[in-house]
Amino acid sequence: MYNELEMRQLYQCFARMLEYPAGGTLQAAVKAQGLLMGENPEAAALLKEFHEYAESLPPGRLEEVYTGTFDLDAACHPYVGYHLFGETYKRSAFLVELKQRYNAEGFIFPANELPDHLAVILHFLAFTKDRALANEIARDALLPVLDRMTGRAKSEGFDEGEVSPQAEEKPEKRNQFQVVLEALRFVLMNQYKTLKVLETFRV
């Protein structure tokens, strides 16, 4: 189980990897690998794969892959509220609540981005001093959404007739940003499974 500082660092690294590439993506992947190596080698191996792929690309290509993954593929829309609630009033309420949380702690995010963007939420989790809130968001919002973004569950953002991709169907060449999503899912699953065990023993 990671301590508070390590989780802050991991959230920051994943935020850098899951926002539009603008420098720092490769460094974030390397730093996260180092943090994960002992506790979560599966996640570290996934990030090593991502780093090697991203490092091999010509200039500008990583940005194209990012856009193709998160902007053009509905299954991977990077908006947490979309996957949880679809385009409904519940998502609107979720956005308002996130803004209120951010404002209360003095957290500033880009004006051209929505507050439920996955990278924005990860930056907030790295920023906030309210660890109970951070745990709640990661466990109750991010983990279910990562299940949906990696094809393990249906998102509310899909129409009933649409087919959600299945994680068991391995493409010949998997999308490398989905590899990052898988690594983040491993981290959160490990963290909150361990936390639950510890809480059980405290009872």
Contacts in CASP RR format, 6 or more apart in sequence:
PFRMAT RR
TARGET T0000
AUTHOR 0000-0000-0000
METHOD contacts of the structure
MODEL  1
MYNELEMRQLYQCFARMLEYPAGGTLQAAVKAQGLLMGENPEAAALLKEF
HEYAESLPPGRLEEVYTGTFDLDAACHPYVGYHLFGETYKRSAFLVELKQ
RYNAEGFIFPANELPDHLAVILHFLAFTKDRALANEIARDALLPVLDRMT
GRAKSEGFDEGEVSPQAEEKPEKRNQFQVVLEALRFVLMNQYKTLKVLET
FRV
1 39 0 8 1.000
1 190 0 8 1.000
1 191 0 8 1.000
1 194 0 8 1.000
1 195 0 8 1.000
1 198 0 8 1.000
2 10 0 8 1.000
2 35 0 8 1.000
2 39 0 8 1.000
2 191 0 8 1.000
4 131 0 8 1.000
6 35 0 8 1.000
7 125 0 8 1.000
7 134 0 8 1.000
7 191 0 8 1.000
8 125 0 8 1.000
8 126 0 8 1.000
9 31 0 8 1.000
9 35 0 8 1.000
9 126 0 8 1.000
10 32 0 8 1.000
10 35 0 8 1.000
10 36 0 8 1.000
10 187 0 8 1.000
11 122 0 8 1.000
11 123 0 8 1.000
11 125 0 8 1.000
11 126 0 8 1.000
11 134 0 8 1.000
12 28 0 8 1.000
12 122 0 8 1.000
12 123 0 8 1.000
12 126 0 8 1.000
13 28 0 8 1.000
13 29 0 8 1.000
13 31 0 8 1.000
13 32 0 8 1.000
13 35 0 8 1.000
14 28 0 8 1.000
14 32 0 8 1.000
14 122 0 8 1.000
14 180 0 8 1.000
14 183 0 8 1.000
14 184 0 8 1.000
14 187 0 8 1.000
15 119 0 8 1.000
15 120 0 8 1.000
15 122 0 8 1.000
15 123 0 8 1.000
15 126 0 8 1.000
16 24 0 8 1.000
16 25 0 8 1.000
16 27 0 8 1.000
16 28 0 8 1.000
16 119 0 8 1.000
17 25 0 8 1.000
17 28 0 8 1.000
17 29 0 8 1.000
17 32 0 8 1.000
17 47 0 8 1.000
17 50 0 8 1.000
17 177 0 8 1.000
17 180 0 8 1.000
18 78 0 8 1.000
18 118 0 8 1.000
18 119 0 8 1.000
18 122 0 8 1.000
18 177 0 8 1.000
18 180 0 8 1.000
18 181 0 8 1.000
18 184 0 8 1.000
19 117 0 8 1.000
19 119 0 8 1.000
20 63 0 8 1.000
20 66 0 8 1.000
21 62 0 8 1.000
21 63 0 8 1.000
21 66 0 8 1.000
25 54 0 8 1.000
25 62 0 8 1.000
26 51 0 8 1.000
26 54 0 8 1.000
26 55 0 8 1.000
29 47 0 8 1.000
29 48 0 8 1.000
29 50 0 8 1.000
29 51 0 8 1.000
29 54 0 8 1.000
29 180 0 8 1.000
30 51 0 8 1.000
32 44 0 8 1.000
32 47 0 8 1.000
32 183 0 8 1.000
33 44 0 8 1.000
33 47 0 8 1.000
33 48 0 8 1.000
33 51 0 8 1.000
34 44 0 8 1.000
36 43 0 8 1.000
36 44 0 8 1.000
36 47 0 8 1.000
36 183 0 8 1.000
36 187 0 8 1.000
37 44 0 8 1.000
38 44 0 8 1.000
39 190 0 8 1.000
40 186 0 8 1.000
40 187 0 8 1.000
40 190 0 8 1.000
42 186 0 8 1.000
43 182 0 8 1.000
43 183 0 8 1.000
43 184 0 8 1.000
43 186 0 8 1.000
43 187 0 8 1.000
43 190 0 8 1.000
44 183 0 8 1.000
46 179 0 8 1.000
46 180 0 8 1.000
46 182 0 8 1.000
46 183 0 8 1.000
46 186 0 8 1.000
47 179 0 8 1.000
47 180 0 8 1.000
47 183 0 8 1.000
49 176 0 8 1.000
49 179 0 8 1.000
50 176 0 8 1.000
50 177 0 8 1.000
50 179 0 8 1.000
50 180 0 8 1.000
50 183 0 8 1.000
53 176 0 8 1.000
53 179 0 8 1.000
54 62 0 8 1.000
54 176 0 8 1.000
57 65 0 8 1.000
65 175 0 8 1.000
65 176 0 8 1.000
65 177 0 8 1.000
66 177 0 8 1.000
69 76 0 8 1.000
69 175 0 8 1.000
69 177 0 8 1.000
69 178 0 8 1.000
70 76 0 8 1.000
70 77 0 8 1.000
70 78 0 8 1.000
70 177 0 8 1.000
74 157 0 8 1.000
74 158 0 8 1.000
74 162 0 8 1.000
75 148 0 8 1.000
75 149 0 8 1.000
75 151 0 8 1.000
75 155 0 8 1.000
75 158 0 8 1.000
75 164 0 8 1.000
75 165 0 8 1.000
76 149 0 8 1.000
76 175 0 8 1.000
76 177 0 8 1.000
76 178 0 8 1.000
76 181 0 8 1.000
77 83 0 8 1.000
77 157 0 8 1.000
78 117 0 8 1.000
78 118 0 8 1.000
78 119 0 8 1.000
79 114 0 8 1.000
79 116 0 8 1.000
79 117 0 8 1.000
79 118 0 8 1.000
80 94 0 8 1.000
80 116 0 8 1.000
80 117 0 8 1.000
80 118 0 8 1.000
80 121 0 8 1.000
80 141 0 8 1.000
80 142 0 8 1.000
80 145 0 8 1.000
81 91 0 8 1.000
81 94 0 8 1.000
81 95 0 8 1.000
81 116 0 8 1.000
81 141 0 8 1.000
81 145 0 8 1.000
82 91 0 8 1.000
82 116 0 8 1.000
82 155 0 8 1.000
82 156 0 8 1.000
82 157 0 8 1.000
83 144 0 8 1.000
83 145 0 8 1.000
83 148 0 8 1.000
83 149 0 8 1.000
83 155 0 8 1.000
83 156 0 8 1.000
83 157 0 8 1.000
84 90 0 8 1.000
84 91 0 8 1.000
84 94 0 8 1.000
84 141 0 8 1.000
84 144 0 8 1.000
84 145 0 8 1.000
84 155 0 8 1.000
84 156 0 8 1.000
85 91 0 8 1.000
85 94 0 8 1.000
85 156 0 8 1.000
85 157 0 8 1.000
86 155 0 8 1.000
86 156 0 8 1.000
86 157 0 8 1.000
87 157 0 8 1.000
88 156 0 8 1.000
91 116 0 8 1.000
94 116 0 8 1.000
95 114 0 8 1.000
95 115 0 8 1.000
95 116 0 8 1.000
98 115 0 8 1.000
98 116 0 8 1.000
98 121 0 8 1.000
98 124 0 8 1.000
99 115 0 8 1.000
101 107 0 8 1.000
101 124 0 8 1.000
101 133 0 8 1.000
102 108 0 8 1.000
102 109 0 8 1.000
102 115 0 8 1.000
102 124 0 8 1.000
105 124 0 8 1.000
105 127 0 8 1.000
105 128 0 8 1.000
105 129 0 8 1.000
105 130 0 8 1.000
107 123 0 8 1.000
107 124 0 8 1.000
107 127 0 8 1.000
107 128 0 8 1.000
109 115 0 8 1.000
109 117 0 8 1.000
109 120 0 8 1.000
109 123 0 8 1.000
109 124 0 8 1.000
110 120 0 8 1.000
113 120 0 8 1.000
114 120 0 8 1.000
115 121 0 8 1.000
118 142 0 8 1.000
118 145 0 8 1.000
121 137 0 8 1.000
121 141 0 8 1.000
121 142 0 8 1.000
124 137 0 8 1.000
125 134 0 8 1.000
125 137 0 8 1.000
125 138 0 8 1.000
128 134 0 8 1.000
135 192 0 8 1.000
135 195 0 8 1.000
138 188 0 8 1.000
138 191 0 8 1.000
138 192 0 8 1.000
139 188 0 8 1.000
139 192 0 8 1.000
142 184 0 8 1.000
142 188 0 8 1.000
143 185 0 8 1.000
143 188 0 8 1.000
143 189 0 8 1.000
143 192 0 8 1.000
144 153 0 8 1.000
145 155 0 8 1.000
146 181 0 8 1.000
146 184 0 8 1.000
146 185 0 8 1.000
146 188 0 8 1.000
147 153 0 8 1.000
147 185 0 8 1.000
148 154 0 8 1.000
148 155 0 8 1.000
148 164 0 8 1.000
149 155 0 8 1.000
149 178 0 8 1.000
149 181 0 8 1.000
150 167 0 8 1.000
150 178 0 8 1.000
150 181 0 8 1.000
150 182 0 8 1.000
150 185 0 8 1.000
151 164 0 8 1.000
151 165 0 8 1.000
151 166 0 8 1.000
151 167 0 8 1.000
152 166 0 8 1.000
152 167 0 8 1.000
153 164 0 8 1.000
154 164 0 8 1.000
155 164 0 8 1.000
158 164 0 8 1.000
END
